[in-house]
Amino acid sequence: MACFGCDELVEKVIGLAEHLTPIALIGPGGIGKTSIALTVLHHDRIKERFGNDRWFIRCDQFPASHTHFLSRLSKATGAGVEDPEDLTALRPFLSSREMIIFLDNVESILGPQGSSARESYAMVEELSRFNNLCLCITSRTPTFPPTFKALDIPTLLMEAAHDTFYRISGGGGRSDLIDNILKQLDFHPLSITLLASAAHHNKWDTDQLTGEWEKQQTDVVRSRRDGGLAATIELSLASPSLHELGSDVRGVLGVIAFFPQGVNENNLAWLFPTLPDRTTIFDDFCALSLTHRSNGFITMLAPLRDYFYPEELASSLLLNITKDCYFRRLSVDVNPGRPGFEEGRWITTEDVNVEHLLDVFASVDVISVSVWDACAKFIEHLYWHKPRLVALGPKIERLPDDHPSKPQCLSELARLFNSVGNYIEHKRLLTRTLELSREQGNDLQVAQTLRFLSNANRQLDLYEEGIQQTKEALEISVRVKDASGQAHGLKQLAWLLYDDGQPDAAEEAAARAIDLLLDDGEQFPVCECHRVLGLICHSMGKTEEAINHLRTALEIASPFNWNGELFWIHHSLVEFSVGEARFDDAHAYVRRIEPHTINDPYLLGRATELLSRVWYKEDKFEEARTEALRAAEIFEKIGAAKDLEDCRYILRKIEKVTRVAPGSPRSDSDGEF
């Protein structure tokens, strides 16, 4: 394998070798340990220092015993001792002059358990203490004497990956398409070398290579007859320590490979309930560099993931056990204020894994009710804990209309679009959900969807349509004696009437909703009702009552740390403060908002847009412009069209007012949004 992009590391190794420091190059298979060792071995400075007394010994090419090791050492160095029993017979030769010895894949002789491994370990340690000899080893594992200076070999940086690829492939100029492939290979040196070699031998240009990659993925880097990537992986798997772990080893590696993030170290017990001695197995994987730990997850480099990825999902027992474990965890009730809601925050760290699991199994078993019910619950978890769009949307919409899970999946998907400010798509999906719910004759689902749809119309300023839908939902809830549905309907009606300029009717609806909700014990909607009552009272000039309602909402929401509600409560307090020109208070409330925007790009955009309006009211137009541009960038990225237009409106007002001569009074029309 060619050695590119490692100049600094090579220089460091040479410097250590010149001082006869024992060196250990550590890393997974194919990372470049052997290439770096050979580059150092043949470097001019090393040749000048050690002359012909430079030797390279591959430890995986002889049986793992100390007698075979001694025999190969004697033969390779030319010591001329037949079948030495220990280092005593070799010492006169090995201590006669300065020399450098590389032991490649030394884990082959140090890794196995037993007396021979211990004796080999002792001999390697003794060699490392010779004051005339530089001993260098390469190893997949950290099993080596403490006398060595350990150097971990990283994957390539982007520029080095390009250098490696183009020098071998002989290709033309830099291409974004090639960049993307190199990223998917995790900049793994051997995989890049094999990819470049395949391009060179097949005379593929960039488009042809990209086409082959799209068809074969990393099969392209396995296609060479020498099986370089497979060989180095299998060498790791040949470790006796893995054989001792039993027949589940490849199955566990397959599960790790299946998930884009790997597996969460904190969840090993419930992800692998049938696997004994889990800690030892995963520690051994990391020790052999088959996996590595990253941000709390045990994961793999991309080429290893592709190698171990299960070919037949149905036959992968451990993967199916893991799938069922995830599905059970998703099935818990997601209800703010109820037990278990906080536990649902686990989804913020594992959402990528769960989405991949659902996407794959939804393709394997298209009409499975369990998969699609889990899909609806996953989206609900995201809505509450990490609002973002998902790749599952097209699959949901392609479900047959008579599939029992489709209305719920569409409804939850609609809420995600609402959470990122895409109200048009929110309404479209809910309209389709309502059609299916009516066809299925599910009154509770129809009433709930009407309430959600009325909120979509409220956000689109279609208040009359929203009010009619809420009233229909209330009629259904009364008919089926659903008190909770009535309470939620009245709460929604209060919001619509407030926005439609009917504060008295809105106040009455919110008060009735609170009475019903208190009887039911639901805290989250009670909190929402106090928030809308705060806005209603403020619009009616009842400032003290407004503040009291918002304080009550804060008292309810704070113990549960409901990010969304806490955000909007403080948002209202900012607006109240700005309206009274209390700008210090407004900025203080903005600072309180910031922690509640984590994992929620839409709320981050709204907070940034709000800050721009505070600055505008203070006549600090440059600050206002900066924040409005930031907010616009966020809204454009997530597709929040209405909010993006609001930001552009702010920017137009800033441009208009800054064209006025300095010191000129701002007109009233420039003062409000």
N, C-alpha and C positions, 0 to 999 in steps of 0.2 A: 504493500500500500504506500502511495506517495505521502510525503510528510510536508504539509503546507500549513501556514498560520500558527506554527509552534515555535517561532524563532526565539522568543523570550524564554520559553520553557527549556528549549534546547541549550540556550546560553547558561541558564541557571544550573542545569544538570552538568554541563561541562565544567563550570566553575567549582561545583561541589566535587566532581571527579578529580580535578587538578589538586584538590586538597585531600584526596583519598578518603572522602566522606562516604560511608555506606549510603546508598540511595535506593528507595522503594518507589516505583512508579505504579500508582494504584488507579484502577478504573474498570468499567465493564468491558466485555468483549467488543472489539471493533472500535474502541475509542482512540486507538493510536499508540498504545504503550510500546508495542514491538517496533513500530516505525520510528518512534522517538529514540528508542534504545539503539537501533541500527544506525540512525543518523548520527548519534553521539559517537558510536563505536568507530565510524569511518570519517569523523571530522578531523580536519588537518591538525588542530591543536591536540587532539587525543592521540593521533598518529605520532606527532612529534614528541609527545610526552612519554608514550608507552611503547612506541615502535611496533614490533611484531608480537609483543606480549599482550595481545588483545583477543579475548575469546568470548564466544556467544554460545550458550548451551540451552537448548529447549528442554525443559523438564517434563513436558507432556509426551516426549518421545521414548521414554523408558519406564519400566515398572516403578510404582511408587514405593521404593524401599531405600534405606540409607546405603546398602551395599551397591545397588545399581547406580545410585547417585555418585558415590565415590569412584566407581569404575569409570563412569562417563567423564567425571572431572579429570581423572588421571589421563584418560585418552585424549580429551579435547585440548588440554594444556601441554601435552607432550611430556608429562612427568615420567612416564615409562614404568610405572609401578603396576604390576598385574594384581588384580583382585585385592586392593587394599582393604583392610578391616576397619581402619579409622584414619583420621587425618595425620597421625604420627608419621606414617610412612611417606606422606606427601609433603610434610612441613618443610624439609630441606629445600625442595624445589620451589614451593610456593613462596618461601620467604627469602629467596636468593636475589630478587631484584623487583623493581616496581612493575606492577601489572594491573590490568583491569579485566574483570570477569563479569559478564552479564548472565544472569539466570532468568530465562524467560518462562512465564507461566509457572512460577515457583509454588503456587497454591497446589499444584499437582502432587508435590511431595510433602508439603507442610500441612495440607488440609485434612487428610485422612486421620481417623482416630487410631490409636495403637502405639506400641513401643517403637516401631520403625519410624513413624512420623515424629515422635519425640526426639529420636536420635538424629534424624535429618535436621530438625529444628536446631538442635544443639550444634551440629556441624556448621550450619549456615551462620549461626551466631558467632561461632569461633572464627570462621573465615572473615566475618565483618570486622573482627578485632585485630587482624594482621595489620601492622603499621606500615607495610610497604605495598598493600594491595587495596584497590578500590573495588568493592563488591556492589554491583547494581542488580536489582531484581525487578521483575514486572509481576504483578499479581492482581487477580480479581478480588481478592479478599484482604482484609487487614491483619491476616494471620502471619506475622513475621516478627523477628526480635526487635526490641525497643532501641537497639543500637542504630537503626536505620533512620535516615531523614526521609519522611514520607511526603510524596508529592502527588496530589490528586489530579488526574488528567481530565480537564473539562471538555465538553463538546466545543465545536468550532464557533467562532464569531462569524457574523454574516459575511464580512469581507474575505475571511479565510476560506469559508465554504465556497464562495464564488471562485476564488483562486484555485482551490482544489478541483472544482468541477471543470472550469474552462481550460485549465492546463492539460487535463487528461482527455477531455472530450474534443479539444481542438475547435470548439464552437465559436460563434461570432460574438457580437456585442451582448451586453447585459440585458436580460429580459425579466420583466415582472413575473412571467409564467414560470421561469426557472426558479426565481426567488420563492414563489409559492410552494414549489415542490421541495426545495431545500428546507423550508420551514416545517413542512409536513414530515420530513425525515429527522426533525429535531437537531439538524446540523451534526448528525452522527457521521464521523469521518469515513468508516468503512462503507456505509451505505451510500454516501456521496461518491466515493471512489468507484463502487460497483455500478452506480447509475451512470457516471461519466464514461466508464468503460463500455457499458452497453450502448450508449449513444455513439461512441467512437466506432465500435466494431460494426454496428448496424447502419452507420452513416446517417443517423437521424438528425434532422434540423430541429429547431425549437418546437415548431408546430407538431412534427411527427412524434417527438419525445413526449410532448404534452398529451397527445392523443393516446399513446401507449400507456402513459401514467394513468389517465382517466379510465382506461380499460382494465389495467392490471394492478394499479397501485404498486405496492412494494414487491409484487412478483417480479417487477422489472429488475430489482436489485438482487433477486434470487436466481436469475436466469443463467448466470455463468456456470459452466460445467464444474468449476472447482468448488462451487457451493460455499464461497467464503463466509457469508453471513451465517448460513445454517451451521457451518462447521464450528465457528467460534461460539455460537449459542449452545450447541450440543456439547462442546467441551465444558462449559459451565455446568450443564445438566449432568455430566458424567461424575461430578463430585460425589465421593462416597458419603459425605454428610447429607446430601439430598436423598440418596438411595435409602438411608436409614429412616427417612421420614415417611416412607410408604408410598402407596400407589396414588394418593390424592395430589401429589406434587403438581403434575401438569394441569389437573383440574383447577387447583387454586390459582396457578399462574394464568390460566385461561380466564378466570373471573377478574383478576386484576387487569388483564389485557382488554377485557370487554369494556370496562368503564373508562371514559376519557380522562377522568380525574384520578383513576386508581381507586383504592378503597380507604375509607376513613379509619385511621388508627384507633379512634375512640369507639368505633362500632364493630370491631372484629368479633366480639362475643355474640351479638345478635345477627350479624351477617353470615357467620359460619358456625351455627349452633352445633353442627354434627362433627366439627373438626377438632380433634384433641390436640393439645399442646400448640395452640395457635401462635403464641408468642415466639416459640422456638422456630417454627416454620418461617414466619415472616422475618425474623432476625437473620436466619440463614439465607433467605433470598437476598436481603440487603448486603449481607457479608460477601456473597458471591457476585454482587453487582448486577444481578438479574433485575432487581428493583432498587429504588432509592426513595428516601423520605423527602417530601416536599410539602410544606405548609400543612402539616397534620395528616397528609395522605401518603400511602405507599403506592408508588406508581412506577411506570416504565418509560424508557425512551421509545419513541415511535416505532423504530424497526423491530424491537423486541415485542411490542404490543401486537404488531401485525403478525409476527411469527407464532405467537401463542393464542391469537384470537380464535375462539371456538368455531370450528367449521360447521358443526351441526348443533344448533342451539338446543333442539329438543332433547338431544342425547347428553347434554352437559348437565349432569345431576346437580352439581354445586351451584351452577349459574341459575338453575330453576329454583333452587332453595333460596338463593339470594333474592331473586325476583319476588318470590312470595313474601319474603321478609320486608322488602320495600313496600309491597302492596298493603300488607297489614299495617305498616307504620303510616301510610297515607290515609288509611280508612278512618282514622280518629276524627272526631267532630271538631271542626274549626269554627269555634264560636267565641268571640271576644268576651272576656270576663268569666268564661267557664273553665273548669279544670282541664289542663292539657293544652290550652291555647299557646302558652309560652313554649311548651315543648316543640310546637310546630316550627319554631324558628330554625330547627335543624336544616330545613329546606334551603336556607340562604347559602349554606356551604356545599350542598349536594345537588343543587338543582340541575346542573349540567349532566351529572350521572343519571338522575331519574328521567330527565327528558330523553336521553339516549336510549335508556332501557325501554321506555314506552314507545318511542319511535320504531325501534327494531321489532318489538313483539307485536305492535299494531300492524306491521307489515307481514309478519309471519302468520298471525291469526287475526285476519281482518275484522271478523265480526264477534270476537270474544267480548262478552259482557264484562268480565272481570278486568280486562285490559282497559276498556273504555270508561268503566266506573273509576278505575285508578287514575285515568287521564283527567277526568273531571275533578277529582279530589286534588290532584297535583296542581292543576291550574288554580283551584281555590286556595291552596297553600301559598302559591305565588302571589295571588291577589292581595293576601293579607300581609305577607312577610317580605316579598321581593318582587314588586310589580314590574313585569317586563313581558314582551311578546314572546311567543313560542313558535317553534317550527312545526308544531302538530296541527296548526290551523287548517291547512288544505286537506289533511287526512280526515279531520272531523267533518268538514263540509262534504266530503265524498262518501260519508257513511250513508247507507240506505235510510230513507226517511222513516221506515218503520222500525229502525233499530231503537231499542228501549233507552239506550244511553245518549242518543243524539241530542235531544232537547237540553239535557243538563250540561253536556259538553259545550254546546253552542252558547248557552247562557253564561257559563263560567268564562268562556273565551271572550264573549262580549264585555264582561266586566274588566278583563285585562285591557282591552282597547280603551275602555273608559278611563282606566287608571293611568294611561299614558297620554290622555288628552285627545284621542282619535274618536270624536263623538259621532261622526258620520258612520264609521264602521261599527261602532257600538250599537247604534240604532238599527243598522241593516241586519246584524246578527240577531238582535232581540226580536225584530219583526219576524224573521224566519223561525225563531224559537216559539213565538206566540202561535204561528200557524200550526206547527207540529203539535204543540201542547193542546190546542183546540181539537185537532184531529184525533189525538189520543184520549180526549175527554178527561184530562187530569185537571180538575178545578183548582187545586192548590198551586200546581205549576202555572196555570193560566193567570191566577191572581198575582203570583210573585213576578211573573214576566211582565204583566201590565204595570206593576209598580216600577220595575227596572226601566221599562220603556218610557214611562212618564218622566223618569229622571233624565233619560237621554234627551227627550224633547225639551225639558227644562234647560239643559246645558246648551241646547241649540236655540234657546229663546223662543221656543214654540209652546208658550205657557197654556194656551187654551186647549191644545191637543193633549198636553200632559195632564191637565186637570180632569178632562173627560176620562182618560185612561185610569187615573187614580180612583175616580168615583166608581168606575166599573169594577175595579179590583176590590173596593170596599163593599160593594153590593154582593160580590161572590163570597167574600170573607164572612159577611153577616149571614148569608144563606147557609154556608157550611159550618157555621158556629166556630170560626177560627179567630179567637180573640187576639192572638199574636199577629195574625195577618191584618186585622182591623187596626191594631196599634201602629204597625208599620205603614199602613195606608194613610192613616191620619198624619203621621210624621211627614210622609212624602207630600201630602196635600198642603201641609203648613209651609214647606219650602216653596212649592209652586205659587201659592197665594201670596207669600212674601215677595217673591220675584215679580209677580204680576201686579204689585202695588196694592194689595188688599191686606194691610197689616192687621186689622181687627179680626177678620176671618182667619188669618194665619195664626194669630195668637190663640184663638179659641181651639183650632184644630190641634195645635201643639200641646195645649194644656190637657185636652181629652186624651191625647196619645200617652202623655206621662201617666195619667191615672190608670190606664189599662196596662202599661208597661210595668209600673210599680207592683201591680197585682201579680204579674207574671214573673217578676224578679230579674228581668233583663236589664243590665246596666248600660250596655253599649248604646242601644237606641235612646235610652233616657239621656245619656250624655249628648247625643245628637240633637235631641229636642231642646235641651237647655242652650245649646249653641245657636240654634235657629231663633229661639226666643230672645237671646241676647241681641241678635241682629234686628229682630222685629222691634224690640223696645228701643233700640238705638235709633231706628228710622222714625219712631214716633216721638223722639225727643226725651224719652225716659232713660236718661243716661245711667242713673244709679241702678235701676232695675236691670239694665243691659249688662253692666259690669258684674252684678251679682249672679246673673245667669251664667256668664262666662266663667266666673270663679267656681260655681257649682260644677260646671262641665270639667274644669281643670281638676277639681277634687276627685271626681269620678275617674277620669282618664289616667291621672298620674300614677296611681299604684299599679296599673296594668301596663303602663308604658305603651299606650296605643299611639303609635307614631302618627298615623293619619289624622286622628282627632286632635292630638296635641298640636300638630302643625296648624290645622285650620283655626283652632282656638286662638293661638298666638297670632296667626294671620289677621284675625278680626281685631285683636288688641292693637296691632300695628296700625291698622286703618283708623281705629278710633283715635289713637294718639296723633296720627298725622292730621286728622280732621280738626284737632284742637291745637295744632302746631306744637305739640310736645315731642320734638324730634329726638331728644335724648332717650325718652321712653320708647319711642318707635324703634330706634337702633338697638336698644336693650332687648326688645321683644324679637327683633330679627335674629339676634345672636341666640336666643332661646329656640328659635325655629331650626337652626342649622343642624343640630344632632338628629332631628327627625327626617332629614332628607337622605340619610345613608340608605343605600340599596334602592333608592327610588328616584330615578332621573327626572320624572315629571315634577315631583315636589321640589327637587333642586332647582328646576327651571322656574317654578312659580315663586320660590323664595328669592331667586336672583332678579326676577322681574319686579317683585314687590320692592326690593331694595332700590332698584332703579327709580321707582316712583317716589320713594322717600327722598332720594337725592334730588329729584326734579322739584319736589315741593320746597326743598331748601335752597333752590336756585343754584345747585351745584351740578351744572349740566354736563361737564366732562365725566364726572363720576357716574351720573345717570346714564350717559351714552355707553360707557364701558360695560355697565351691568346689563343694560338692555341688549347689547350685542351678544354678551355671553348667554343670556336667556334665549335669545333668538336662535343661537347656534344649537342649544340643547333641544329646543322645540322642533327645529327643522330635522334634527337627527332622529328623533323618536316619532315624527309624523304628527305632532300636535298642532294641526293647522290653525284652529281658532286662536290658540294662545300665541302662535307665531305672528298672526295678524295683529294681535294686541301689542306685541313688542314693536312691530313695524310702525304702528300708530304712535307709540311713545317716541320712537326715533324721529318720526316726521314732526312731532310737536317740539322735540328738542331742536331739530334743525330750524324750525320756524322761529322759535323764540331766540335762538342764538344769532339769527340774522338781524334782530332788532339792535339798535345802537346801545352800547353799554350804558347802564343807568336808567334806561327807559322803563317805565312801568309795564309789567306784563298784563295783557288784557285778561278779562274774566274768562274768556273762552279758552285761554291757554292754561287755566288753573286746574281744570278737572279732567278726569279720565272716564 
